[in-house]
Amino acid sequence: MDKNPLPGMFQLTPLNPDFNDDPHKLLDRLRSECPVHRDTAAGTYIVTKHADVRGVLSDLSMWRHPSNAEEGSMARRVIDGERVQGLPPRDPESADTSILLLDDPDHARIRKPLAKALYKRVAKCKPLVQQIVDEKLDRIGNAATFDAMADFALIVPIDAIAQILGVDPARLGEFREWSEEVILSLNPFRTPEETTRMVHGINMLSSYMHEMMAARRKKPEDDLVSDMVALKAEGANLTDNEISTNLQALLVGGNLTTTDLIGNGIWLFLNHPEERAKLMADPSLIASAVEEVLRYESPVDITGRIAPREMEISGCPVHKHQSMFMSLRGANRDPDAFPDPHRFLIDRKDAPHVAFGGGAHLCIGAPLARMEAQVGILSFFQRFPNAQLADATAKPEWRGLPFFRGLKQLRIARG
């Protein structure tokens, strides 16, 4: 047994070089030595076993909103921190926040109509996603080398959600810029310059979203913003701010995580030629292949819950109002759930992964992310069947955004 102290939340981010290089050395140790570990500095439990993570996420009584967490905890600091100058004040007890952090009844009230409209769009948008993917691959063309992140994975999700929402094509460049700036809000360690950019992006995107809603009330279009405005007019109990906030959250979350899902998938297949050959021989494996990418190299590290009562997890007492961070990455490599968990195997038949969370807060954008990844990864390798890493000896450079995992760049040689 390692005599060093068990790692806490701040060691489980890319800011720790050891975690950035190989998160599973630390997560495997936590799971084997203390699967429900109390990090006193962060005021939270870190849960790493698959069965425990799934059990907590499936418990619909768990709280999500940070106001329910005990004072001083990392979860509570989300709302106790100083307000960012330049952003309008927000009541932390109101429903004017993303459904990611809401509890019922507000969570169900907002999520139900949003999911209804979104899933109806997703069900018929595969041709759109294929068209966008093909356009980006055409643009790469015959380039001998290129960056699969900047030239492909980064722009496919943002262009897809922009068209689904109904963004004016003439303003797509601005929309991309704002969404990238808003992503900075997910970094608690951002610089003052990054905070300035974040404020600009949030304000511009919010203003544009309200402009779109006003325009769609006058003249509906075939898009998601029109759908949400219509649902409200038909009696859905939603405010304009709630619609705007959650469409923005859908945009930002889907942009970041789907970019990383596509990029991580391409990187994994480049490093596992036997699995790539298996997929190319049988493209029908793409659905299970994407599930394995999600399990093996999830774009998201954690999700949080707050105990609504006195309880136990694997024999460890957890008190009411104490927060728990579910290690999705740790759970997805649990050998009790996945035999040979550190092997990338695209035709696995094991337990379901937890990369999209679970329970009432299962990622609302999961169907769209899956589709974009399936279309994007398969089309990429069908277009570039001889693609290789431009430098097979280069160490992968992961982004430094805490609790997310994606590549800064992915240099490709067409081969």
Buried (B, 14 or more C-beta within 10 A) or exposed (E): EEEEEBBBBBBBBBEBEEBBEEBBEBBBBBBBEBBBBBBEEBBBBBBBBBBBBBBBBEBEEBBBBBBBBBEEBBBBBBBBEEEEEEBEEEEBEEBBBBBBBBBEEBBEBBBBBBBEBBEEBBEEBEEBBBBBBEEBBEEBEEEEEBBBBBBBBBBBBBBBBBBBBBBEEEEBEBBBBBBBBBBBBBBEEBEEEBBBBBBBBBBBBBEBBBEBBEBBBEEBEEBBBBBBBBBBEEEBEBEBBBBBBBBBBBBBBBBBBBBBBBBBBBBBBBEBEEBBEBBBEEEEBBEBBBBBBBBBBBBBBBBBBBBBEEBEBEEBEBEEBBBBBBBBBBBBBBEEBBEEBEEBBBEBEBBBBBBBBBBBBEBBBBBBBBBBBBBBBBBBBEBBEEBEBBEEEEEBEBBEBBBBBBBEBBBBBBE
